Amino acid sequence: MSVPEGPGPGHGRTRHVVVMGVSGCGKSTVAQGISDAVGLPFAEADRFHPETNIAKMSAGTPLTDADRRPWLAELAAWMAAQAREGQSTVMACSALRRSYRDILRHGPPQVQFVHLDGPADLIAARMSARPDHFMPPALLESQVATLEPLEPDEDGVVLDLRRDPETLVDEAVRWLGRH
């Protein structure tokens, strides 16, 4: 599968795909799958968090906008640096609020969002099954409360996370191919 126009080095136009949603929705799995399917570099936004943010979340304390702003700016800068090199990217990032997505859009010239959405009880069950992750299931409620769905003027698609990861990757790649 390929994504037309700007999938890698040597193309004048790049695109940057952010797979978004609350913790436990499957962002990393789907983003990695898109990356593998179209041959673009993958980045896990959680790896960009400073230790202070990780410590807060590990302790069950939700991040504030002030905690998130430098992290989001670093993500936008990473995508912009990739774009300057002519490289498109795929990233897994919660991007819960419109204002957070706006920060990400200030990086590279084209950012598209794939929002994985579904029932909170299913997500909670998934979170409980992953013991090695720093984000405790107790923070799911705050993430769901923070989530602002994609607005009509945002370049993105909403996919049902109840589907299996392979189907979600295929749907995302097909959507990207049309947009």
C-alpha positions in Angstrom: 0.0 0.0 0.0 1.2 3.5 -0.7 0.1 7.0 0.2 0.2 9.3 -2.8 2.2 12.5 -2.9 5.0 13.2 -0.6 5.5 9.8 1.2 9.2 10.2 1.7 12.5 11.9 0.8 12.8 13.6 -2.5 9.2 14.8 -2.7 8.5 18.5 -2.3 5.4 18.0 -0.2 5.3 16.0 3.0 2.4 14.8 5.1 2.3 14.0 8.8 -0.2 11.6 10.2 -1.1 11.7 13.8 -3.1 8.7 15.2 -4.9 10.2 18.2 -7.2 9.3 21.0 -7.2 8.5 24.7 -4.7 6.3 26.3 -5.4 2.6 25.6 -7.3 3.2 22.4 -4.7 1.5 20.2 -2.9 4.5 18.8 0.6 3.0 18.9 -0.4 -0.2 17.3 -2.4 1.5 14.5 0.3 4.2 13.9 3.0 1.5 13.7 0.8 -0.4 11.3 0.3 2.6 9.1 4.1 3.3 9.2 4.9 -0.3 8.2 2.2 -0.2 5.4 3.4 3.0 3.8 7.1 3.0 4.7 7.1 6.2 6.8 9.1 6.8 10.0 7.1 6.2 13.2 7.3 8.2 16.4 5.7 7.5 19.7 4.8 10.8 21.3 5.0 9.4 24.8 8.8 9.0 24.3 9.0 12.8 24.0 7.5 13.4 27.4 9.9 14.9 30.0 10.4 12.8 33.1 8.3 15.2 35.2 5.3 14.5 33.0 5.9 10.7 33.2 6.2 10.9 37.0 2.9 12.9 37.3 1.0 10.5 35.1 2.5 7.4 36.8 1.3 8.9 40.1 -2.2 9.2 38.7 -2.1 13.0 38.3 -3.5 14.4 35.0 -1.3 16.7 33.0 -2.2 20.3 32.8 -2.1 22.4 29.6 1.1 24.0 30.9 2.7 20.5 31.3 1.6 19.6 27.7 2.6 22.7 25.8 6.4 22.2 25.7 5.9 18.5 24.9 3.5 19.4 22.0 5.9 22.0 20.7 8.7 19.5 20.7 6.5 17.1 18.7 5.6 19.8 16.2 9.3 20.7 15.9 10.2 17.1 15.3 7.7 16.8 12.5 8.8 20.2 11.0 12.4 19.0 11.0 11.4 15.8 9.2 9.4 17.9 6.7 12.5 20.1 6.0 14.3 16.9 5.1 11.5 16.0 2.7 10.3 13.1 5.0 6.7 12.4 5.9 5.9 10.8 9.3 3.4 8.8 11.3 3.0 9.6 15.0 0.9 8.1 17.9 -0.2 11.1 20.1 -3.2 11.6 22.2 -3.9 15.1 20.7 -7.0 15.3 22.9 -7.9 19.0 22.5 -8.3 21.2 19.5 -5.7 23.6 20.9 -3.2 20.7 21.2 -3.8 19.7 17.6 -3.4 23.4 16.6 0.1 23.3 18.2 1.0 20.2 16.2 -0.3 21.8 13.0 2.2 24.7 13.6 5.0 22.3 12.8 5.0 20.8 9.3 2.9 22.1 6.5 0.4 19.2 6.4 -0.9 17.3 9.4 -3.7 14.8 9.2 -5.4 13.1 12.1 -6.7 9.5 12.5 -8.9 9.5 15.6 -9.5 6.1 17.2 -12.8 6.4 19.1 -14.9 3.9 21.0 -16.5 2.9 24.3 -14.6 3.9 27.5 -15.3 0.5 29.2 -13.5 -1.3 26.4 -10.6 1.1 26.6 -10.4 0.7 30.4 -10.2 -3.1 30.0 -7.4 -2.7 27.5 -5.5 -0.4 29.9 -5.9 -2.8 32.7 -4.3 -5.6 30.6 -1.1 -3.6 30.0 0.8 -3.6 33.2 4.1 -2.0 31.9 2.6 1.3 30.8 3.1 4.4 32.9 -0.5 5.6 32.3 -2.8 4.1 35.0 -6.4 3.2 34.1 -7.5 5.7 36.7 -6.6 8.6 34.4 -8.9 7.4 31.6 -11.8 9.4 32.9 -9.8 12.6 32.8 -8.7 11.9 29.3 -12.2 11.2 28.1 -13.4 14.4 29.8 -10.5 16.3 28.0 -11.1 14.8 24.6 -12.5 17.3 22.0 -13.5 15.4 18.8 -12.2 16.5 15.5 -14.0 19.5 14.1 -15.3 19.7 10.5 -12.5 22.0 9.5 -9.8 19.6 10.7 -8.2 17.3 8.2 -8.9 13.9 9.8 -11.1 10.8 10.1 -12.7 9.0 13.0 -12.4 5.2 13.1 -14.1 2.8 15.4 -11.5 1.3 17.7 -13.7 -1.9 18.2 -12.4 -3.1 14.8 -9.2 -5.2 14.8 -5.9 -3.3 14.3 -5.4 -4.7 10.8 -8.8 -3.4 9.6 -8.1 0.0 11.3 -4.7 0.3 9.5 -6.3 -0.6 6.2 -9.1 1.9 6.7 -6.6 4.6 7.7 -4.4 3.9 4.7 -7.3 4.0 2.3 -8.5 7.3 3.8 -5.0 8.8 3.5 -4.9 7.6 -0.1 -8.1 9.6 -0.9 -7.0 12.7 1.0 
